Amino acid sequence: LRKHLSSEDHPYHKFSTGNWETLEVRPKAKGLDTRHELIKFYNEHYSSNLMHLVVYSKESVDKIQGLVENKFQDIRNTDRNLFRFPGQPCTSEHLQ
């Protein structure tokens, strides 16, 4: 509902969840391969320098640090810039 009510010219308004129709049928009709597009997006935008991780645990810091390093060390850093979108998705007009 929030996306539907947001400003139509903001990218947030256009983002949605997918299903078979939107992720397979429609893209194929346009000659697009969803998997290829997803990998392309990953290669262009996925980078560890853009990520944050919060861990909440009863374990010791050393144990958690080891676990986190083991699980996340292979995420590559391609030194990407953070996405910036001008304006806000919801103005006072959308929040009434």
C-alpha positions as a Markdown table, in Angstrom:
| # | Residue | x | y | z |
|---|---|---|---|---|
| 1 | Leu | 0.0 | 0.0 | 0.0 |
| 2 | Arg | 2.8 | 2.4 | 0.9 |
| 3 | Lys | 4.5 | 1.9 | -2.5 |
| 4 | His | 1.2 | 2.3 | -4.3 |
| 5 | Leu | 0.6 | 5.6 | -2.5 |
| 6 | Ser | 4.1 | 6.9 | -3.0 |
| 7 | Ser | 5.2 | 9.4 | -5.6 |
| 8 | Glu | 4.9 | 7.9 | -9.1 |
| 9 | Asp | 8.2 | 9.5 | -10.3 |
| 10 | His | 10.3 | 7.9 | -7.5 |
| 11 | Pro | 11.9 | 4.5 | -8.1 |
| 12 | Tyr | 10.4 | 3.2 | -4.8 |
| 13 | His | 6.9 | 3.4 | -6.4 |
| 14 | Lys | 7.9 | 1.0 | -9.2 |
| 15 | Phe | 9.5 | -1.6 | -7.0 |
| 16 | Ser | 7.4 | -4.7 | -6.4 |
| 17 | Thr | 7.5 | -8.3 | -5.4 |
| 18 | Gly | 7.4 | -10.9 | -8.2 |
| 19 | Asn | 5.6 | -14.0 | -9.2 |
| 20 | Trp | 5.7 | -16.3 | -12.2 |
| 21 | Glu | 3.9 | -13.8 | -14.4 |
| 22 | Thr | 6.2 | -10.9 | -13.6 |
| 23 | Leu | 9.4 | -12.8 | -13.3 |
| 24 | Glu | 9.1 | -15.3 | -16.1 |
| 25 | Val | 6.2 | -14.8 | -18.5 |
| 26 | Arg | 6.4 | -11.0 | -19.1 |
| 27 | Pro | 10.2 | -10.8 | -19.4 |
| 28 | Lys | 10.3 | -13.7 | -21.8 |
| 29 | Ala | 7.6 | -12.0 | -23.9 |
| 30 | Lys | 10.0 | -9.0 | -24.1 |
| 31 | Gly | 13.0 | -11.2 | -25.0 |
| 32 | Leu | 14.5 | -10.9 | -21.5 |
| 33 | Asp | 16.1 | -13.7 | -19.4 |
| 34 | Thr | 15.4 | -13.0 | -15.8 |
| 35 | Arg | 18.3 | -15.0 | -14.5 |
| 36 | His | 20.7 | -13.2 | -16.9 |
| 37 | Glu | 19.3 | -9.8 | -15.8 |
| 38 | Leu | 19.7 | -10.8 | -12.1 |
| 39 | Ile | 23.3 | -11.8 | -12.6 |
| 40 | Lys | 24.0 | -8.6 | -14.5 |
| 41 | Phe | 22.5 | -6.6 | -11.6 |
| 42 | Tyr | 24.6 | -8.5 | -9.1 |
| 43 | Asn | 27.8 | -7.9 | -11.1 |
| 44 | Glu | 27.1 | -4.2 | -11.5 |
| 45 | His | 25.8 | -3.4 | -8.0 |
| 46 | Tyr | 26.6 | -6.0 | -5.4 |
| 47 | Ser | 29.6 | -5.0 | -3.3 |
| 48 | Ser | 30.7 | -5.5 | 0.3 |
| 49 | Asn | 31.5 | -1.9 | 0.8 |
| 50 | Leu | 27.8 | -1.1 | 0.5 |
| 51 | Met | 26.7 | -3.6 | 3.2 |
| 52 | His | 26.3 | -3.5 | 6.9 |
| 53 | Leu | 25.9 | -6.4 | 9.2 |
| 54 | Val | 24.4 | -6.5 | 12.7 |
| 55 | Val | 24.8 | -9.6 | 14.9 |
| 56 | Tyr | 23.0 | -10.0 | 18.1 |
| 57 | Ser | 24.0 | -13.0 | 20.1 |
| 58 | Lys | 24.7 | -14.5 | 23.6 |
| 59 | Glu | 27.9 | -16.0 | 22.2 |
| 60 | Ser | 31.3 | -14.4 | 22.9 |
| 61 | Val | 32.6 | -11.7 | 20.5 |
| 62 | Asp | 35.5 | -13.9 | 19.4 |
| 63 | Lys | 33.1 | -16.8 | 18.5 |
| 64 | Ile | 30.7 | -14.5 | 16.6 |
| 65 | Gln | 33.6 | -12.7 | 14.8 |
| 66 | Gly | 34.9 | -16.1 | 13.6 |
| 67 | Leu | 31.5 | -17.2 | 12.4 |
| 68 | Val | 30.9 | -13.9 | 10.6 |
| 69 | Glu | 34.3 | -13.8 | 9.0 |
| 70 | Asn | 33.8 | -17.4 | 7.8 |
| 71 | Lys | 30.4 | -16.8 | 6.3 |
| 72 | Phe | 31.0 | -13.4 | 4.8 |
| 73 | Gln | 34.6 | -13.2 | 3.8 |
| 74 | Asp | 34.0 | -14.2 | 0.2 |
| 75 | Ile | 31.7 | -11.3 | -0.5 |
| 76 | Arg | 33.7 | -9.2 | -3.0 |
| 77 | Asn | 34.4 | -5.5 | -2.7 |
| 78 | Thr | 34.1 | -3.9 | -6.0 |
| 79 | Asp | 34.1 | -0.4 | -4.4 |
| 80 | Arg | 30.7 | 0.6 | -5.8 |
| 81 | Asn | 28.9 | 3.9 | -5.0 |
| 82 | Leu | 25.7 | 3.9 | -3.0 |
| 83 | Phe | 22.5 | 4.4 | -5.0 |
| 84 | Arg | 21.2 | 7.9 | -4.7 |
| 85 | Phe | 17.6 | 8.8 | -5.6 |
| 86 | Pro | 16.6 | 12.4 | -5.5 |
| 87 | Gly | 13.6 | 13.4 | -3.3 |
| 88 | Gln | 11.6 | 11.3 | -1.0 |
| 89 | Pro | 9.2 | 8.5 | -2.1 |
| 90 | Cys | 6.4 | 9.9 | 0.2 |
| 91 | Thr | 5.7 | 13.6 | 0.5 |
| 92 | Ser | 3.2 | 15.1 | 3.0 |
| 93 | Glu | 0.6 | 14.8 | 0.2 |
| 94 | His | 1.1 | 11.0 | 0.3 |
| 95 | Leu | 1.2 | 10.7 | 4.1 |
| 96 | Gln | -2.2 | 12.2 | 5.0 |
